[in-house]
Amino acid sequence: MIELRDVHKSFGPKDILRGVNLGVAKGESCVIIGGSGTGKSVMLKCILGLITPDSGTILVDGEDVTRTGDRDAFLARFGMLFQGSALFDSLPVWQNVAFRLLRGSLKRPRAEAREIAVEKLRRVGLGPDVADLFPAELSGGMQKRVGLARAIAADPEIIFFDEPTTGLDPIMSGVINDLIREIVTEMGATALTITHDMTSVRAIADKVAMLHRGKIRWHGPVSQMDTAEDPYLHQFITGSAEGPIETLR
């Protein structure tokens, strides 16, 4: 479903992606791990066509993302759970969830959009009473659920999750991880997640890819992650200060 072939991207003299090769199968949940500043978010933006790579090829379902004719139709295939939820403060919850259903190529009648929003809220464990509240009236965990409901509102084929458990306590993190796993499986969606949380990795990943210094260091089934011999991967997943990854002392 998603394929990156020798993708490079630099900003001025700074090389961010230095030949990324990665394939994500249809219906697979792939988690990208790696330290801050290694290029994970840039890679997602390149897949979405928000940033144009300097060289290399990115295919989504066989289509080159740099040559898509109808951008609106292309982006309609994606859902996104943003880091920090990124809800619109001035809109009630149901309008946040139905944001894409109220405009553009996916536009539905207002009453239908609200009905879908309430159903998606129910799917993430929130009742209809939440629909008319504003984001500021919700806890962090509830805001994250609303963000997840928005990500799945248009039944996308591909869902991106950017640090889905950041800022949540361990119990709520577990709840969100379980919801993500259930929903991705239920929808048959292809999922790509960025996270530093190894608990999330083990809960939601089919495959894991480690990005370090702009290249994929290791890619394989989550079941093989702990026994892999790559020293960069081992240091990252154990959180050790000793190893090839440079740390500030």
N, C-alpha and C positions, 0 to 999 in steps of 0.2 A: 504493500500500500504506500509506503514511504521509502524512498531510496536516495541516498546521498552518495555521489561519486566524486572523490578527490576535490572536495569543496574547500576553497580558500577565501578568506575575507580579512582585510586589513583596514585599519583606520589610521591614516598617516603612516608613521613609521612602526606602528604597533600591529604585529601580526596576531590576530585573534583565532581564526580557524586556519590550520596549516595542513590541509589535506584530509578532511574528514570523510570516511567511508562508513556507511551504516545502512542497514536494511531493516525495516519493521514490517512484518507480515500482517496481512489483513486479519483483524480480530485479536491481535496480539497486544499485550500491555508491556511496553518497554520503558524502563526507568533509566534516566541519564543521571549519573552521579559525578562528582568532581568538585574541587575547591572553588571558592569564589573567584570570579574573573577568568575562568578557564574557557569561556565561550558558550556556555549552555544556552543562555537566553538569546544570544546572537544566532545560534543555530536554529532555534525555534522561529525567530523572526525571518530568517532566510527561507525556511520551509513555507512560511505564510506569504512570502513574497514582499514583506515589508522592508526587507533589506536585500539588495541584489549582490550575490557573491561576485568576487573578482574573477573567479574561474571555477570550473567544475560544473556538475549537473545535479539538479534536484528534481526528482520525479515524484508526483503524487498520483497514484493509480495509473502510472504510465505516462502522465502528462507533465511536460516541463513547466515548472511553476513560473519561469520567466517569460513564457509565451502564452499564458492563458488569455483568451480573448475577452471573456466576461468575468471580471474580477469579483463582482457581486455574487455570481453563481458559484465561483470557486470558493470564496470565503464562507458561503452558506453551508459547505460540507463540514466546517469545523465548529467545534465548541471549545470554550476556554474558561478554565477556572484560574483567575489571576491571584498572584500573591497578595495577601491582604484583602482579598475578596473584590476590592475596587468597585463597590456599589455606588450608585448615584444618590447622594444625600438628599437631593430635592425631590426624588421620586419615591412613591410608596413601594413596598416590597413587590407587589404583583407586577407593577410596571417595570421594575428592575428585571424580574424573571422573564417577562414577555417583551423585553426591549427590542429584540430582533423581529418579533412577531407583529410589531406595531409600525414597521417601516420597511422599505426596500422590497426585494423580490419575494421575501417570506411573509409579507404583510397579510394579516388576517383581520376580520372584523373585530372591533374592540371587545365585544362580549365574548367571542370565541377565544381571543387571546387571553383574557382574564381566566376563563375556564381552564385553559391549558396550564396557565401559571399556577392556579390553585392545585391542579392535579400533580404538577411537578413538585410543588412544595410538599404535598402529601407524601410523594415518593421519597423525599429526604427527611421525613419525620416531622414536618411542621404543619400545624392545622390551618384551616381557612381563616381563623381569627388573626393570623400573622399578616395576611395579604395586604391589609390597609395600614399597617404600621410603617414607620419610616426606619431606615437602617440604624439611626442613632438610638432607637428604642430597643435594639436587639443586642444580645451578648455576642462576644466574638465567635463562639461556636455556632450560634444561630446565623450570624452573617455569613459564615463559611458555608453553611447549608444552603442559604439563599444563592450564594455564588455558584454552588454546584447545581442547584435547580435551574439557574439561568444557563449554565453550560450545556444542559441537556434539553432545554426547552424546545429546540427545533429538531430534535432527534438527529443529531449530527453523525456522520460516519466516522469522524476522527475527533478525539477530544485531547486537548493539551491541559495538563495540570502543572502550574508553576508554584512550587513549594506549598502544597495543599495543607500542610499542618503547621506552618509557621505561626507562632504566637498562641498556639493552643496548648492546654494542659494535656498530660499523657492520656487521660481517659477520653477526652474529646478527640484527641488525635486518633485514638483507636476507633472511635465511632466513625470519623470521617474516612479513615482508611477502609473500614468495612463497607461503608456506603459506596465508595469509589469502586471497590472490587465487585460488589454486587451489581451496580449499575452498568459498568463496562461489560460484564459478562452477559447481563440481561439484554443489553442493546446490541451485542455483537460488534461493538465499536472497536476501532483501533485507538489505543491510548499511548500517549507519550508524556512522561512525567519528569519534571526536574525536582530533585530533592536532595537535602543533606541528611535527612532523617532515615537512618538505617532500618528502623522499625517499619517505616512506611515502605521502604524497598522490599522487605521480606513479605509484607502484607499484600502488596498490589502488583508486584512484578512477575511477568513470565520470563522476560529477558532483562539483563542489566548491561549497560554500556558505561564505561568510565572514560570521561573526557579529561585529558590532562595536557596543558600547554598546546591546546588547539588540535589535538589528535585523539582518536579513540585508542586508549591503551589496552582495553580488554572488553570483549563483548561475548556474552554467553548466557545460558539458563541461570536463573537465580539459585537453583539447587546446586550449581557448581561454583558459586561465588566464593564460599568460605574455603574451599579446597584448591582454588586457583593459585598458581605459583607466581603470578605477576606481583613484584614487590610494591609497585605503586598502589595497586588495588588492595593488597593486604594491609598496607599502612593506613589507607583511607578508611577501610571498613572497621579496623581495630582502633582507630583514633590515636595511633602511636606517634609520639614526637620523633621517634627514630625511624629513619628510612630515607628513600631517595627524594621524597617530596620536601622541598625546602620549607622550613618554619622559622618564624621570627623568635629569637631567644631573648 
